[in-house]
Amino acid sequence: MCVGLPARVVKVKDGTALVDASGAKREVSAALIDELDPGDYVMVHAGVAIAKITADDEEETDALLDDLL
């Protein structure tokens, strides 16, 4: 099973985004997403931002992951 994690974009530079996933900050590839700005939310899988999501999507995903753990 593959799991993507929601994260908030902190900074974008040269095809790389610094994201904050529940307090854990890391750099991921942003090459798959055309327009990405700080404050946007993305789904991250294997070090790649794979899709832009809404803040509501992020909250729902976090709640589901909390229930599973």
KAPE-V552972 format. One record per backbone hydrogen bond with DSSP energy under -1.0 kcal/mol. CO is the residue of the C=O (numbers start at 1). NH is the residue of the N-H. If there is no record, write none. Layout:
co:nh
CO:NH
CO:NH
//
This chain:
co:nh
5:44
7:42
8:20
9:39
11:18
13:16
15:30
16:13
17:28
18:10
18:11
19:26
20:8
21:24
24:21
26:19
28:17
29:49
30:33
37:40
40:9
41:53
42:7
43:50
44:5
45:48
47:29
48:45
51:43
54:58
55:59
56:60
57:61
58:62
59:63
60:64
61:65
62:66
63:67
64:68
65:69
//
